[in-house]
Amino acid sequence: MESAREAQNPALLQEILAQDGTGSATALAAMLAQSDPQKSLRALLDLAIESVGAERGFLLRPSQDHPWQCLLARDLDREELRNPLDKILEPLIHRAMEQNSPWSCNDVPALPDRDRWDRERLPRTTAVHILPIDAEHWLYLDHRFQPLNDPTHEDAWLALAMVGIQSTLLRTAVADSSTAATDHTTPRRTPNRPAATSTATFKPVSIIGEHPDILAMHHLVQRVAPSQAPILVTGESGTGKELAARSIHQHSLRPDGPFISENCGAIAENLLETELFGCMKGAFTGATTDRPGLFELAHGGTIFLDEIGDTSAGLQKKLLRVIQEGVIRRVGGQESIQIDVRVLSATNRDLSAEVKGGRFREDLYYRLNVINVHLPPLRERGTDISLIANHFLAGLNQEAGTDKQMSAELTEVLLQHDWPGNIRELQNEIRRLHALGGDQLSSTDLSPRVIEKDHTIRQNSTNNAGLDRVRSCGSLKDAIEQLEAEWISEALDRCNGRRGQVCEWLGIPKTTLYAKMRRYGLTGE
């Protein structure tokens, strides 16, 4: 855990990590005073997320206009979250405020209020830590799928993050400026003013690689991006499908419009419909205001629906209508709202097989799959593996102010691994290597699963070499005799010609040793 944190935090924090006690806090405050407040808050929230193994982190404070104001919200990939207030369980924060102390739970579904929250369409999560920063600000950390590390144990990293956040908030009015700049607390928009996530805030993206399939993919993207045709991006999990979708959007005729992304497999069906199409006030318990959906927010831009193969038959029917007619209807609403959105989708399933099995609508499949962009798995991309690994390493070096390099031996091991997790797995391995290794990174710091796989490959390589040796000797009998001669000769050298010791080492009687020495012409001198 500690090594991963070091890899993900900038040089600003790493300079003070070796210090202990109040000296560390003092050093942190002094350095934060000279740094950009927004960058500091982002780095510190990332550190807090990593320290407890959270999926998401939210920096909150009470608001006069709304129950809560979110100053910053980020996930474990160090990306900012859209609509963060829709992702927190407000009743739990109120509970922590009433107790005026940290509040934690690693089994939220078992809480007695869970059924009521489900009826009110509140977000689901598995584990939550809610920690007070000061009298006004709270840190909300959660994970939707697994427990969190216990924050009550002494954790210098979490304490460092919280002290840093407090220092930054006290030093400046960053809370107010951050809210205005990032639009986190903007009230939900009406249909006439959809919230836009402009790609101007994104860095230009491209998929690194020189493999012929990747070059062909780039060529195809350049040709089809300017059109309005729906595109289906296919490939295994972790191959970079969302990156391909962002690249298509940035090369399209609407690059300044919003790019809205949603993983259809990560949200329950009843919640996904509301997320995509929005809802009207009073449509269900907890719907206290009109709320636009993602299609409205993507007006004038692109919507990317990842894991489209995980959607239900009912939702597929509604998606088909949106694509065909360009209109949506909010949950609980009667008005048809016209939208101008380009639809990109992705899946790691074989949708043609899903259609044959009756699990995916055939008409929707043909609507989505006007153009197919396929991303090959990393194991088939050869030397692209080392190109991508060096790209990740260069980014980590820039963040941490280091100049670490990969050894030739490490590169060979990376090229031999089959990477079932594809690019995502490779990125995590490079982060691990950068955190654990010295200036020259080696395979000894790889994850056990990668090392075990490498050992298996080497074992197979050795076995193949043995078979090749049998063929070169002409027969199995000749190969065995050659090995016997080599082993006896080596044993005689190591034992300085002492025949008795050679016999003990090889486990054979002296008569057998003498016979084989005469047979192979060995003198033992």
FILOLO-170325 format. One line per field, with one value per residue (C-alpha): x, y, z; residue number from 1. Coordinates in steps of 0.001 Angstrom, whole numbers, plus 500000, padded with zeros to 6 digits. Example, Ala and Ser with C-alpha at 12.3 -4.5 7.8 and 13.67 -1.06 7.14 Angstrom:
2
x	(512300;513670) $
y	(495500;498940) $
z	(507800;507140) $
num	(1;2) $
//
This chain:
525
x	(500000;502689;504632;501558;500937;504454;504002;500823;501800;503913;507332;505750;504464;507347;509802;508212;507247;510454;509782;507845;505579;505011;507998;506207;503067;505117;507032;503792;502191;505263;505338;501594;501879;504051;501947;498780;495806;493782;496704;497439;493844;493718;496973;495949;492514;494164;496449;493481;491665;494723;495487;492213;491787;488760;487210;486085;486692;484573;485471;482188;480791;477224;475568;472808;471170;471587;472184;475795;478409;481105;484401;486203;485370;487832;488159;490988;492062;492690;489868;487240;483685;480690;477535;479264;476294;474335;476897;476949;474646;473630;471914;475269;476931;474151;474720;478435;477635;475198;477881;480511;483058;484397;481896;482728;480895;482218;478789;476399;473868;473329;472237;468554;467803;469057;465598;464225;467204;466574;462954;464161;466595;469625;472984;474306;477702;479421;481801;482067;484462;483286;485954;485820;488514;487559;484371;482969;484521;484110;485981;483724;485541;483701;483916;480896;482161;484573;485507;487909;491015;490392;491107;491197;494592;497520;498120;500612;499507;495864;496854;499193;496405;493921;496411;497294;493654;492958;496012;495048;491455;492525;495180;492951;489353;489938;486602;484614;486917;487030;483256;482939;485722;484715;480916;480520;477727;475786;472088;470749;470029;466794;466449;467274;470635;472243;475412;478380;481570;483737;486608;488653;489418;490848;494332;494566;494362;495817;496416;500139;501376;503016;501271;499562;496131;496619;497813;494778;492538;494028;493446;489833;489217;490570;488154;484969;485325;484009;480803;477722;477510;477261;480414;480758;484174;484950;487750;488599;488394;491348;492268;491475;487959;487099;490386;489420;486011;487614;489915;486911;485187;488241;488626;484906;483116;481991;485220;484233;480990;480611;481893;479735;480746;478754;479433;476083;477234;478083;474596;471398;468795;466243;468907;470478;467261;467095;470803;470480;467114;466683;463544;460823;460093;457841;458518;459521;460305;463383;462917;462705;463720;463663;466877;468349;469837;473131;471663;470561;473920;475617;473558;475820;478515;479063;477764;479798;477917;480426;479423;476300;475880;474930;471721;468267;465767;463540;466355;467558;464136;464327;467882;466756;464108;466659;469047;466310;464338;466793;464338;464216;461552;462442;461231;457830;457605;455363;457386;459638;462942;464905;468622;471603;474011;476447;476295;479433;479207;481548;481429;483742;481081;480362;477145;476405;476361;474214;471748;471577;471004;468124;469889;470407;468027;469012;467678;469660;472785;472647;471950;474977;477329;477267;481062;483109;486439;488199;491078;493323;494378;497765;499243;498889;500618;504246;506728;503876;504041;507435;506326;503295;505284;507895;505092;503623;507075;507845;504639;505477;509027;507652;505208;507773;510810;512706;514588;514021;514628;513626;516324;516563;515721;512518;511494;511882;509676;507003;507012;506547;503627;500162;498506;494974;494107;495567;496715;495126;497150;500354;499814;499394;502568;504579;503240;504312;507774;508293;507332;509441;512423;515614;516999;517166;513874;514036;511531;512123;509568;506794;503589;503763;501286;503535;506665;504963;503851;507386;508739;506278;507336;511021;510280;508569;511466;513905;511823;511769;515548;515895;513813;515892;519006;517621;517020;520528;522073;520169;518390;517275;519956;522747;521412;521326;524901;526033;524371;525941;529395;528854;527569;530356;532994;531559;531385;535034;536040;534100;535449;539036;539128;538114;536159;534486;532952;531814;530004;528222;527163;525852;524441;526212;528706;532398;532207;529565;531583;534763;532888;531289;534593;536243;533268;533325;537124;537207;540402;539327;542582) $
y	(500000;502494;501920;502548;505817;507008;506276;508293;511462;514314;515432;518112;515442;513028;515628;515523;511831;510881;513329;512363;514047;517773;518378;516607;518722;521902;520999;520177;523498;525408;523652;523963;527710;527894;525583;525993;525328;523355;521085;520583;519638;517170;515492;515355;513905;511280;510413;510046;507791;505568;505411;503618;501723;503802;504041;507679;510685;513806;517041;518430;521287;522342;524822;527361;526742;522951;520408;519974;521636;519478;521312;518433;514845;512369;508631;506110;506857;510459;511821;514308;513044;514578;515244;514220;514986;512243;509684;510218;508900;512120;510375;508906;512328;513725;510821;511658;515350;514524;512436;515087;512328;510059;507471;504264;501231;498378;496795;499564;497177;495570;498842;498874;501983;500419;499357;502852;504367;502006;503133;506733;505893;506894;505672;502260;501654;498957;500818;504412;506455;509953;512049;515654;517929;520890;522377;522977;520498;516722;514030;511313;508177;505169;502032;500592;497012;496165;497089;499908;499842;500818;504562;504286;502601;504977;505904;508674;508931;509602;512018;513774;514160;515527;518003;519166;519632;521582;523775;524530;525382;527657;529425;530511;530845;527888;526351;529158;529572;525829;525615;528409;527059;523395;523926;521060;522778;524245;523395;520777;522404;522724;521175;524536;524779;521336;521055;520694;518850;520421;518413;521574;520472;517190;516666;515438;511662;509011;505289;504537;501781;500754;497417;497166;496733;499925;501867;500617;501674;505195;505418;504302;506832;509661;508680;508152;510713;513679;511790;511553;507759;505720;503753;500548;500091;496461;494765;493050;494892;497205;497649;501380;501569;504849;506334;505394;507015;510248;510237;509888;512794;515046;514374;514904;518056;518732;518608;521663;520020;517872;514319;512327;508796;506188;502543;500825;497711;499537;500885;499025;498991;501183;503783;503666;504802;507860;508514;508441;510133;512248;512556;514997;516257;513788;510924;508780;509176;511357;513104;516578;518519;518152;516520;516273;512976;512272;512534;516093;516941;515613;517887;519268;516702;512984;510362;507202;504178;501620;497970;498464;494683;494696;496698;495155;494544;497393;499917;498716;499553;503108;503568;502504;505238;507868;506897;506690;509820;512009;512621;511559;511615;512015;509484;510710;513274;513646;516113;514865;516700;517050;516311;516519;513845;511507;508039;505982;502639;499867;496283;493422;490920;489376;491264;489211;486108;487992;488795;485137;484160;486632;488716;491834;493517;492923;496311;498166;496161;497312;500906;500965;498966;501204;501350;498971;500017;497011;497182;494097;492649;493750;490234;490415;493777;492643;495460;497912;496556;498159;501404;501691;500692;503388;505921;505160;505230;508625;510032;508703;510067;513489;513420;512324;514132;510868;509359;505628;503322;499764;497115;494925;491893;493577;494534;490909;489686;492284;491204;487546;488101;487544;490512;489227;492663;494362;498005;498569;495694;496930;500420;499062;496977;500015;501998;499172;498966;502715;502715;499712;499872;501900;503872;500671;498770;494962;492098;491232;493885;492656;491248;487548;486570;488087;486485;483077;483367;484299;481265;479021;480501;479984;476400;475712;477349;475067;472028;473061;473551;469987;468614;470538;469012;465483;466200;467607;464512;462204;460119;460155;457573;459742;462840;461008;459773;463312;464613;461834;462715;466444;465776;463348;465707;468636;466536;465508;469161;470279;467435;467916;464350;462672;459694;458765;462232;462147;458877;460385;463420;461409;458552;455790;453037;453316;450467;452354;455579;453887;452172;455402;457286;454702;454789;458589;458937;460893;460836;462886;464881) $
z	(500000;500957;497793;495664;497490;496820;493150;492892;494776;493462;494583;496775;499189;498846;500148;503600;503837;505635;508467;511572;514088;514153;511919;509100;509544;509721;506591;504795;505741;504573;501207;500644;501227;498096;495906;493877;496219;493677;492773;496454;497270;494392;495436;499102;498335;496114;499035;501404;498917;498524;502247;503108;499832;498793;495350;495678;497886;498483;500285;501643;503700;504606;502258;502699;499315;499307;502075;500999;498865;497274;496942;495285;494290;492794;492158;492471;488868;489982;487839;488999;489448;487755;489824;493066;495322;493537;494716;498483;501200;502931;505902;506916;506881;509064;511448;511690;512234;515044;516769;515951;515414;512659;511441;509581;508267;506120;505525;504547;502891;506329;507956;508966;506856;503630;502374;502906;501069;498150;497974;497928;495115;497161;495851;496848;498381;500451;502764;504004;506151;507131;508835;510126;508705;510897;512324;508829;506390;506123;504216;502740;501473;500082;497981;496199;496042;498884;502485;503320;505466;509090;509498;513301;513128;513113;509487;508881;505251;506063;508838;506421;503868;506417;507900;504400;503393;506575;506050;502442;503333;506145;504087;501209;500125;497830;498749;497137;494128;493544;493541;490987;488784;488663;488744;491231;493140;490247;490748;488369;485038;483120;479652;478063;479879;480003;482030;479687;480366;477708;476343;476503;480059;478790;477470;473873;473927;471678;471921;471911;469677;466422;465967;462547;464167;466205;463147;461227;464128;464091;460343;460759;463554;461396;458617;460633;463453;461389;460555;462786;462512;465744;466513;468531;470173;470988;472869;476124;479439;479957;476292;476276;474824;476568;475385;471831;472340;473601;470586;468258;470006;469833;466087;465430;464252;467846;469881;471954;473023;476140;476336;478769;479739;481675;482516;481992;483838;487065;487874;488748;485970;487763;488570;485110;483417;485675;485131;481342;480819;483966;486083;487022;490510;492314;489891;492878;496549;496849;493486;495008;491882;488114;487025;483510;482397;480714;477224;477970;479482;476336;474036;471332;472084;472534;474939;475491;476818;478073;478639;476528;476432;480134;479619;480067;477268;478505;478509;475096;473681;475055;473775;470325;470338;471382;468574;465940;466803;468738;471588;475234;477915;481560;484106;485310;482498;479450;477395;474599;474684;471442;471746;469420;470618;468928;470465;470972;472754;473830;475020;475878;474831;471449;470723;467625;469847;472373;469563;468508;472136;472440;475089;472973;470539;466938;465757;468438;467576;463955;465015;467332;465121;462057;462364;464486;466014;467526;470007;470151;473530;474815;474560;470750;470374;470742;471340;471977;475539;476134;474444;476720;479815;479123;478566;482002;483584;482033;483518;486984;486716;485841;488770;491347;489957;489391;486463;486809;483869;482993;482682;479580;481729;482985;479457;478367;481221;480389;476740;477714;480113;478592;480428;481049;482497;479411;479628;483037;484502;482863;484258;487781;487458;486347;489308;491609;490022;490249;493921;494950;492609;492511;489601;487516;487675;487605;487514;491189;492214;489927;491386;492347;489611;486928;488383;488585;484981;483931;485805;483961;480624;481446;482529;479231;477416;479257;478369;474725;474826;476158;473325;470808;472364;471912;468252;467794;469433;467130;469773;473397;474282;472865;474647;478014;477556;476755;479922;482009;480713;481490;485017;485946;484565;486539;489725;489343;488951;492031;494172;492907;491590;494897;493529;496845;497201;493546;494187;497215;495210;492274;494372;492423;493469;492595;490092;488122;488285;487021;484209;483011;483262;480992;478648;478267;478378;481664;483720;486740;486696) $
num	(1;2;3;4;5;6;7;8;9;10;11;12;13;14;15;16;17;18;19;20;21;22;23;24;25;26;27;28;29;30;31;32;33;34;35;36;37;38;39;40;41;42;43;44;45;46;47;48;49;50;51;52;53;54;55;56;57;58;59;60;61;62;63;64;65;66;67;68;69;70;71;72;73;74;75;76;77;78;79;80;81;82;83;84;85;86;87;88;89;90;91;92;93;94;95;96;97;98;99;100;101;102;103;104;105;106;107;108;109;110;111;112;113;114;115;116;117;118;119;120;121;122;123;124;125;126;127;128;129;130;131;132;133;134;135;136;137;138;139;140;141;142;143;144;145;146;147;148;149;150;151;152;153;154;155;156;157;158;159;160;161;162;163;164;165;166;167;168;169;170;171;172;173;174;175;176;177;178;179;180;181;182;183;184;185;186;187;188;189;190;191;192;193;194;195;196;197;198;199;200;201;202;203;204;205;206;207;208;209;210;211;212;213;214;215;216;217;218;219;220;221;222;223;224;225;226;227;228;229;230;231;232;233;234;235;236;237;238;239;240;241;242;243;244;245;246;247;248;249;250;251;252;253;254;255;256;257;258;259;260;261;262;263;264;265;266;267;268;269;270;271;272;273;274;275;276;277;278;279;280;281;282;283;284;285;286;287;288;289;290;291;292;293;294;295;296;297;298;299;300;301;302;303;304;305;306;307;308;309;310;311;312;313;314;315;316;317;318;319;320;321;322;323;324;325;326;327;328;329;330;331;332;333;334;335;336;337;338;339;340;341;342;343;344;345;346;347;348;349;350;351;352;353;354;355;356;357;358;359;360;361;362;363;364;365;366;367;368;369;370;371;372;373;374;375;376;377;378;379;380;381;382;383;384;385;386;387;388;389;390;391;392;393;394;395;396;397;398;399;400;401;402;403;404;405;406;407;408;409;410;411;412;413;414;415;416;417;418;419;420;421;422;423;424;425;426;427;428;429;430;431;432;433;434;435;436;437;438;439;440;441;442;443;444;445;446;447;448;449;450;451;452;453;454;455;456;457;458;459;460;461;462;463;464;465;466;467;468;469;470;471;472;473;474;475;476;477;478;479;480;481;482;483;484;485;486;487;488;489;490;491;492;493;494;495;496;497;498;499;500;501;502;503;504;505;506;507;508;509;510;511;512;513;514;515;516;517;518;519;520;521;522;523;524;525) $
//
